[in-house]
Amino acid sequence: FERVYDPGDRGERGRAARKIVRALYEYYEDNPQEIPPEYSSGDRAAVDYVAGMTDLYALREAERIDSAVAEGFPRALV
């Protein structure tokens, strides 16, 4: 349970996690052609794709999109 993120976490970890999710959503909303076909149907494709990501995959994708977006996120937690 200590590896589960509290959505109400207003600390550094919570802010970093929200920043990563927001960046991923905005990127895939603007670049729907990069969403795999199994997630790309409907108007919630970006939401469904980001929601299905593991923490480590989301971090890797966020760093690929913007290397600074994952700064401050404790890598030891993933």
C-alpha positions as CSV (number, residue, x, y, z in Angstrom):
1,F,0.0,0.0,0.0
2,E,2.9,2.4,0.6
3,R,3.4,2.5,-3.3
4,V,-0.2,3.6,-4.0
5,Y,-0.5,7.3,-4.7
6,D,-3.0,9.3,-2.6
7,P,-5.0,11.5,-5.0
8,G,-5.2,14.1,-2.3
9,D,-1.5,14.2,-2.0
10,R,-0.5,17.9,-2.1
11,G,3.2,17.2,-1.5
12,E,6.0,17.1,-4.0
13,R,5.1,13.6,-5.1
14,G,1.5,14.4,-5.7
15,R,2.3,17.6,-7.7
16,A,4.8,15.7,-9.8
17,A,2.4,12.8,-10.5
18,R,-0.4,15.3,-11.6
19,K,2.1,17.1,-13.8
20,I,3.1,13.9,-15.5
21,V,-0.5,12.8,-16.1
22,R,-1.5,16.2,-17.4
23,A,1.4,16.3,-19.8
24,L,0.7,12.8,-21.1
25,Y,-3.0,13.6,-21.6
26,E,-2.3,16.9,-23.4
27,Y,0.3,15.3,-25.6
28,Y,-1.9,12.4,-26.7
29,E,-5.0,14.6,-27.0
30,D,-2.9,16.7,-29.5
31,N,-1.3,13.7,-31.2
32,P,-4.0,11.0,-31.4
33,Q,-2.1,9.3,-34.2
34,E,0.4,8.1,-31.6
35,I,-2.2,6.2,-29.6
36,P,-2.2,2.5,-30.3
37,P,-5.3,1.3,-32.2
38,E,-6.7,-0.7,-29.3
39,Y,-7.1,2.6,-27.4
40,S,-7.9,5.0,-30.3
41,S,-11.6,4.6,-30.7
42,G,-14.0,7.2,-29.3
43,D,-13.5,10.7,-28.0
44,R,-11.8,9.4,-24.7
45,A,-8.8,7.8,-26.5
46,A,-6.2,9.9,-24.7
47,V,-7.9,9.4,-21.3
48,D,-8.2,5.6,-21.8
49,Y,-4.6,5.3,-23.0
50,V,-3.0,7.3,-20.2
51,A,-5.2,5.6,-17.6
52,G,-4.0,2.2,-18.8
53,M,-0.3,3.0,-18.4
54,T,1.8,1.6,-15.7
55,D,3.8,4.0,-13.6
56,L,7.1,3.2,-15.1
57,Y,5.7,3.4,-18.7
58,A,4.1,6.7,-17.9
59,L,7.4,8.1,-16.6
60,R,9.2,6.9,-19.7
61,E,6.7,8.4,-22.0
62,A,6.6,11.7,-20.1
63,E,10.4,11.9,-20.3
64,R,10.3,11.1,-24.0
65,I,7.7,13.9,-24.5
66,D,9.4,16.4,-22.3
67,S,12.5,15.5,-20.3
68,A,11.8,18.1,-17.6
69,V,8.2,16.9,-16.9
70,A,9.3,14.1,-14.5
71,E,11.7,16.1,-12.5
72,G,11.0,15.9,-8.8
73,F,9.3,12.6,-9.1
74,P,11.0,10.0,-6.8
75,R,12.2,7.3,-9.2
76,A,12.6,4.8,-6.3
77,L,8.8,4.6,-6.0
78,V,8.3,3.0,-9.4
